[in-house]
Amino acid sequence: KRTNMGAAESTPSVKGMPPSVRDTFVQHKDIFMNFPSSYHIKGEVVAPWRDGVTTEWNSRYDDLRQVWNAMIDRYPTIIVMCQDEEDVHNTLSFISKNKLPFTVRGGGHSIAGRAVQDGSVLIDLTRLNDVVVGAHSPTTTSTDSHDGEGKGAADSMLLAARVSGGALWSDLDREAAKHKRVVVGGMISSTGVGGLTLGGGIGWLARSYGLSCDAVHDLTLLIPDIEGSGHVTRLTCSSTQNEDLFWAMRGGGHSFSGKLVVTSFTFLLEPSLPSYLFAIYVYPLSVSILQLYHQVTSAPDFPDEMAVYAFLQRDSEGDHECILIACWNGPDSDKGRMLLRPFAEASQLKTSIVEMKPYTHIQSMFDLTNGHGSCRLWKSNFMNDLSVSVLTELSMAVSKCPSPGFTVEIMPLGGKIGKTPSHATPFHHRNAKYEIHCIASWDTVEVAKGKKLREWVSLFGNKMIAHPETATGGYSNYLTADEGARFRASYGENADRLEHILNNIYTYK
């Protein structure tokens, strides 16, 4: 069945659906119900009510409208589980013809919940998850050269991955590993490739190879006409085709939400090590250990191949701790251990784990604690430095938080990220030294805890913004829906060019 309305509940329910969404569905009920057959949709189409009758709630719809962040509780008019790019094209033709708003879901992992909006058609790309790895001509690259320095002849062969728009990083990591290759992803493998890349993409190997968006060689996107013609423009974007759009999609793609759909990416892959030196160091939380972290990671000779993340949080016993997690992207593990010696020899060290791990294991180690179903709120800031004042503020934020479930993460930047010019893509803050974001999470039933954590995140975020070391804006992948001004500021001097492309999006043919 093209239209799968799922099982009906025994009693009518509209849950928390805004009346305007119900009214929109009722007003357009006939066109929604006829859409799958009229537009030859092969995938599943799910509406709020069984067979369009607004007295029998569709439990399948309720499941599919959920996204990673349980704080997001929104109701699309219909959900289209596209089977392939043709389904996406035909859905956009339907949207164009009827002048309907739409959203797109790849992994649905956005903290802001961009994948779903009240009253919009939700285009779900989950089933477009193919990843194909093959040889690639080394004529051009996106922002820099990929030369495989230090690798053997076979390992230095340039390979690329063609990745469909709904693939997760676990899909891409797994296929790349089969060819002894890697591409910079995030830190949770259940994240969608598309969403992370469109916003930049910071991960374990970013200091070595740059952002996820820097590895994009080309991409394919679909743009629906807004005048009601039903026409959909299909474009390939690269450094030689539709160059403005290619530039915009690599780090500025979230600005185009509801305007287009990226159906595939081609990534240039880097040679991968069989395993990586991976270390975890745990200390009682203190300003002194944070100063050590800053001293080591900000040293002028600190190599691009080393990344050390810091997590400040409360442990299961209620004690406050600092966890340093390091990943060394170098063939000489002894050199990596030497670089990490200051952390291993610190007198405050409680426990440590140092081992060799395959990249796919490193990429998935946070998956279990970052699954769907929890409420989450983040605040992000880029930092030009970490002064004692900032480090003290970070320590106090965690130690004085009135409720557990609050973590501060420090992500190291620099390296290859900063060696790419800030105007090469919309991702402006390439010269920042660190990105800091606070993370609050709680269960949906923990109402009082959620209220305390939301207040604390807001207070902490505003304090960090006021520090002289804080750059304007934040990491667009981590900004929430109510941060419009900071969203534009995150693009810095690139904002005007990005806005110009956005305002002219329907002129591209």
C-alpha positions in Angstrom: 0.0 0.0 0.0 1.3 3.4 -0.9 -0.7 5.0 1.8 0.0 3.3 5.1 -2.1 4.9 7.8 -1.1 2.4 10.4 -3.1 1.1 13.3 -5.8 3.3 14.8 -6.2 3.9 18.5 -9.5 2.7 20.0 -10.3 6.2 21.1 -9.9 9.5 19.2 -7.0 11.6 20.1 -5.2 14.7 18.8 -2.5 14.6 21.5 -1.0 18.1 21.7 -1.6 18.9 18.0 -2.1 22.6 17.4 -5.6 23.2 16.0 -4.1 25.0 13.0 -2.4 21.7 12.0 -5.6 19.8 12.2 -7.4 22.5 10.3 -4.8 22.4 7.6 -5.1 18.7 7.2 -8.9 18.8 7.1 -8.7 21.6 4.5 -6.4 19.7 2.2 -7.5 16.2 3.2 -8.4 15.1 -0.3 -5.1 16.2 -1.9 -3.2 14.6 0.9 -5.1 11.3 0.5 -4.7 11.3 -3.3 -1.1 12.3 -3.2 0.6 8.9 -3.1 -1.2 7.5 -6.2 -1.3 10.8 -8.1 2.4 11.3 -7.7 3.5 7.7 -7.9 5.1 7.6 -4.5 6.7 4.2 -3.8 7.5 4.8 -0.2 5.2 4.9 2.8 3.0 8.0 3.4 1.7 8.5 6.9 -1.0 10.9 8.0 -2.2 11.8 11.5 -5.5 10.0 11.1 -6.3 6.6 9.7 -7.6 6.9 6.1 -7.9 10.6 6.6 -10.8 10.3 9.0 -10.1 12.7 11.9 -11.7 10.5 14.6 -9.1 7.7 14.6 -5.6 8.6 15.6 -2.7 6.9 13.8 -0.1 5.5 16.2 2.3 5.0 13.3 2.3 8.7 12.7 2.9 9.4 16.4 6.1 7.2 16.3 7.4 8.7 13.1 7.1 12.3 14.1 9.5 11.8 17.0 13.1 13.1 16.6 16.2 12.6 18.7 15.6 15.5 21.1 12.4 14.7 23.0 11.9 18.4 23.8 10.7 18.7 20.2 7.0 17.8 20.0 5.7 18.9 16.6 3.1 17.7 14.2 3.6 17.6 10.4 0.6 17.3 8.1 1.9 14.1 6.6 5.2 12.1 6.7 6.6 10.8 3.4 9.1 7.9 3.9 10.8 8.3 0.5 12.1 5.2 -1.2 14.5 6.9 -3.5 15.4 10.2 -5.1 12.4 9.9 -7.5 10.1 9.8 -4.5 11.8 13.0 -3.1 11.4 14.7 -6.5 7.7 13.7 -6.8 7.0 14.8 -3.3 8.6 18.2 -3.9 6.5 18.5 -7.1 3.4 17.9 -5.0 4.6 20.5 -2.5 5.3 23.0 -5.2 1.9 22.5 -6.9 0.1 23.0 -3.7 2.4 25.6 -2.2 3.0 23.7 1.0 5.8 24.1 3.6 8.2 21.2 4.1 11.0 19.9 6.3 13.6 17.2 5.7 14.8 14.5 8.0 18.1 12.6 7.6 19.1 11.4 11.0 16.8 13.7 12.9 19.6 14.4 15.3 19.4 18.2 15.4 19.2 19.8 18.8 16.9 22.4 17.3 14.6 19.8 15.8 14.8 21.2 12.3 13.6 18.0 10.8 10.0 18.5 11.9 7.7 21.5 12.0 4.0 22.0 12.8 1.9 22.0 9.7 4.7 21.0 7.3 5.2 18.0 5.0 8.0 15.9 6.5 10.2 14.4 3.8 12.0 11.5 5.5 15.2 10.3 3.8 15.9 7.4 6.2 15.6 4.8 3.4 18.0 6.7 1.2 21.0 5.4 3.0 23.3 4.0 0.3 27.0 4.4 0.5 29.2 3.5 -2.5 33.0 3.8 -2.3 35.1 3.8 -5.4 38.1 5.3 -7.2 38.1 9.1 -7.8 39.9 11.2 -10.3 42.4 13.5 -8.4 41.8 16.5 -10.6 40.0 18.7 -8.1 39.1 18.7 -4.5 36.8 20.8 -2.3 39.0 23.0 -0.1 42.4 21.4 -0.1 44.5 18.5 -1.3 44.2 14.9 -0.1 47.6 13.4 -0.8 47.8 10.5 1.6 51.2 11.7 2.8 53.2 9.0 4.5 51.0 6.1 3.1 51.9 3.3 0.7 51.0 3.5 -2.9 47.8 1.4 -2.5 46.7 3.4 0.6 47.4 6.7 -1.2 45.0 6.0 -4.1 42.3 8.6 -3.9 38.9 7.1 -3.1 35.5 8.8 -2.8 32.2 7.8 -1.2 28.9 8.6 -2.8 26.5 9.0 0.2 22.7 9.2 -0.1 21.0 12.0 1.9 19.5 9.8 4.6 22.7 7.8 5.5 24.0 7.9 9.1 27.7 8.2 10.0 27.6 4.6 11.0 26.8 3.7 7.4 29.6 5.8 6.0 32.1 4.8 8.6 31.4 1.1 8.0 31.8 1.2 4.2 34.8 3.5 4.3 36.5 1.1 6.8 36.2 -1.8 4.3 38.5 0.2 2.0 40.8 1.3 4.9 39.5 4.8 4.6 37.9 7.4 6.8 36.2 10.8 6.6 35.7 13.2 9.5 32.4 12.6 11.2 31.0 13.8 14.5 31.2 11.8 17.8 27.9 9.9 17.6 27.5 7.4 14.8 23.7 7.6 14.8 23.9 11.2 13.6 22.9 11.9 10.0 25.7 12.5 7.5 23.7 15.3 5.8 22.8 17.4 8.8 26.2 17.4 10.4 27.9 18.2 7.1 25.6 21.0 6.1 26.5 22.7 9.5 30.2 22.1 9.3 31.1 18.8 11.1 33.6 18.7 14.0 34.9 15.3 15.0 37.8 13.2 16.4 39.9 13.7 13.2 39.0 17.3 12.4 42.3 18.7 13.5 44.0 16.3 11.1 41.8 16.6 8.1 39.5 19.5 8.6 35.7 19.6 8.9 33.3 17.2 7.4 32.1 19.8 4.9 35.8 20.3 3.8 35.8 16.7 2.4 32.7 17.3 0.2 33.7 17.1 -3.5 30.2 17.6 -4.9 26.5 17.2 -4.0 23.1 16.8 -5.6 20.1 18.9 -4.5 16.5 19.4 -5.5 14.8 22.8 -5.4 11.0 23.0 -5.8 9.4 26.0 -7.6 7.4 28.2 -5.2 5.0 29.6 -7.9 2.8 26.5 -8.0 4.1 25.0 -11.2 5.1 21.7 -9.7 8.5 22.0 -11.3 11.6 20.7 -9.4 15.1 21.7 -10.4 17.8 19.1 -9.9 21.4 20.5 -9.6 24.8 19.1 -9.2 27.0 21.4 -7.2 30.8 21.4 -7.1 33.8 23.7 -7.4 33.0 23.9 -11.1 29.2 23.7 -11.2 26.8 26.0 -9.3 29.8 27.2 -7.3 27.8 29.5 -5.1 25.4 26.8 -3.9 28.4 24.4 -3.4 30.0 27.0 -1.2 26.8 27.6 0.7 26.0 24.0 1.4 29.4 23.3 3.1 28.7 24.7 6.5 25.8 27.1 5.7 23.2 24.5 4.6 20.9 24.9 7.6 20.0 28.4 6.3 18.2 26.7 3.5 15.8 24.6 5.6 12.5 24.4 3.8 14.0 25.6 0.5 15.7 22.5 -0.9 16.7 18.9 -0.3 20.3 17.5 -0.6 19.8 14.0 -1.9 23.5 12.9 -2.1 27.1 13.9 -1.3 30.4 12.8 -2.6 33.2 12.8 0.0 36.9 12.5 -0.6 38.2 9.8 1.8 41.4 9.8 3.8 43.6 6.7 4.4 42.8 5.2 7.8 45.0 3.5 10.4 44.1 0.0 11.5 43.7 1.3 15.0 44.1 4.6 16.8 45.7 5.4 20.2 42.8 6.3 22.4 43.1 7.4 26.0 40.7 8.4 28.8 41.9 10.2 31.9 39.6 10.9 34.9 40.4 13.6 37.6 38.5 15.4 40.3 37.2 18.6 38.8 39.5 21.5 39.5 40.8 24.7 37.8 44.3 23.4 38.0 43.6 20.3 35.9 41.8 22.5 33.3 44.8 24.8 33.3 47.0 21.7 32.5 44.6 20.8 29.7 44.9 24.3 28.2 48.7 24.4 28.6 49.1 21.1 26.7 46.6 21.6 23.9 47.5 25.3 23.2 51.2 24.7 22.9 52.6 26.0 19.6 54.1 22.6 18.8 51.0 20.6 19.7 50.5 18.4 16.6 47.5 18.4 14.3 47.2 14.6 14.7 46.3 14.8 18.4 42.8 15.8 19.6 42.0 16.0 23.3 38.4 16.7 24.4 37.4 17.6 28.0 34.1 16.7 29.7 33.2 18.3 33.0 30.3 16.6 34.8 29.0 15.0 37.9 29.7 11.3 38.3 27.2 8.6 39.5 28.3 9.1 43.1 27.7 12.9 43.0 31.3 13.9 42.7 32.4 16.4 40.1 35.0 15.2 37.6 37.0 16.2 34.6 37.3 13.5 31.9 39.9 14.0 29.2 39.5 11.9 26.1 42.3 11.8 23.5 42.6 10.4 20.0 46.0 10.2 18.2 45.9 10.0 14.4 49.5 8.9 13.9 51.2 5.6 13.1 53.7 5.9 16.0 51.6 5.2 19.1 54.7 5.8 21.3 54.8 9.4 20.1 51.2 9.7 21.0 51.8 8.3 24.5 54.6 10.8 25.0 52.4 13.7 24.1 49.9 12.5 26.6 52.4 12.0 29.4 51.5 15.3 31.3 48.0 13.9 31.7 49.1 10.5 32.7 51.5 11.9 35.3 49.2 14.5 36.9 49.0 13.9 40.6 45.2 14.3 40.6 44.7 11.4 38.2 42.0 8.9 39.5 42.0 6.4 36.7 43.0 6.0 33.1 42.5 3.8 30.1 45.0 3.8 27.2 44.4 1.4 24.3 44.3 1.0 20.6 40.9 1.1 19.0 39.5 1.0 15.4 37.9 4.2 14.3 34.5 2.7 14.0 34.6 1.8 17.7 35.7 5.3 18.7 32.9 6.8 16.6 30.2 4.7 18.3 31.4 4.8 21.9 28.9 7.5 22.9 25.9 6.1 21.0 24.3 4.3 24.0 24.2 7.5 26.1 23.0 9.6 23.3 20.1 7.7 21.9 16.6 9.0 21.1 14.1 9.7 23.8 15.7 12.2 26.2 15.0 15.9 26.5 18.1 18.0 25.7 19.2 21.6 25.6 22.6 22.9 24.5 24.4 26.2 24.4 27.4 26.7 22.2 30.3 29.2 22.0 33.5 29.4 20.1 36.5 30.5 22.2 39.6 32.3 21.1 41.4 31.2 24.2 40.8 29.6 27.7 41.8 32.1 30.3 41.8 31.3 34.1 38.6 33.3 34.3 36.9 31.1 31.7 38.2 27.9 33.3 37.0 29.0 36.7 33.6 29.8 35.2 33.4 26.3 33.7 34.4 24.6 36.9 31.8 26.6 38.9 29.1 26.0 36.3 29.3 22.2 36.8 30.0 22.2 40.6 27.2 24.5 41.4 24.6 23.2 39.0 21.5 22.5 41.1 20.7 19.2 39.4 22.6 16.3 37.8 22.4 15.8 34.0 24.6 18.9 33.2 27.9 18.5 31.3 30.3 21.0 29.8 32.2 19.8 26.7 35.4 21.5 25.4 36.2 20.6 21.8 39.7 21.3 20.5 39.9 23.2 17.1 42.9 24.4 15.3 45.0 22.2 13.1 43.7 21.6 9.6 40.4 23.4 10.5 42.3 26.7 10.9 44.6 26.2 7.9 41.6 26.4 5.6 40.7 30.1 4.9 37.6 31.3 6.8 36.0 32.4 3.5 36.5 29.0 1.8 33.1 27.9 3.2 30.4 29.6 5.3 32.0 28.1 8.5 33.6 31.3 9.7 35.2 30.5 13.1 38.1 28.5 11.8 40.6 30.5 13.8 38.9 29.8 17.1 40.9 27.6 19.4 38.1 25.8 21.1 34.3 25.2 21.0 32.5 24.9 24.4 29.0 23.8 24.8 27.0 22.9 27.8 24.7 19.9 27.6 21.6 19.3 29.7 19.6 16.1 29.5 16.7 14.7 31.4 13.9 12.2 31.0 10.5 13.4 29.7 8.8 12.7 33.1 11.4 14.7 35.1 9.6 18.0 34.8 11.2 19.7 37.9 14.7 18.6 36.9 14.1 19.8 33.3 13.0 23.2 34.5 16.2 23.6 36.7 18.5 22.5 33.9 16.9 24.8 31.3 17.4 27.7 33.7 21.0 26.7 34.4 21.9 26.3 30.7 20.5 29.7 29.9 22.4 31.3 32.8 25.7 29.6 31.9 25.3 30.4 28.2 24.7 34.1 28.9 27.8 34.2 31.2 30.0 32.6 28.6 28.8 35.0 25.8 30.0 37.9 28.0 33.6 36.7 28.2 36.2 38.6 26.1 37.6 35.3 24.8 34.2 34.3 23.3 33.7 34.8 19.6 30.4 35.9 18.2 27.8 33.3 17.3 28.2 29.6 17.9 28.4 26.3 16.2 25.3 26.2 13.9 24.8 22.5 14.5 24.4 23.2 18.2 22.3 26.3 18.1 18.6 26.2 19.1 15.6 27.6 17.3 15.4 30.7 19.6 19.0 31.9 18.7 18.3 33.6 15.4 20.7 36.5 15.9 23.5 34.2 17.0 22.8 31.9 14.1 23.6 34.7 11.6 26.5 35.9 13.7 28.1 32.4 13.5 28.8 33.0 9.8 30.7 36.2 10.5 31.9 37.9 7.4 30.4 35.1 5.3 26.8 36.0 6.4 26.1 38.5 3.7 27.2 36.2 0.9 25.2 33.4 2.3 22.1 35.6 2.6 22.5 36.7 -1.0 22.5 33.1 -2.2 19.5 32.3 0.0 17.5 35.2 -1.4 18.3 34.1 -4.9 17.8 30.4 -4.4 15.0 30.1 -6.9 17.0 31.6 -9.8 19.3 28.6 -10.0 18.5 26.4 -13.0 
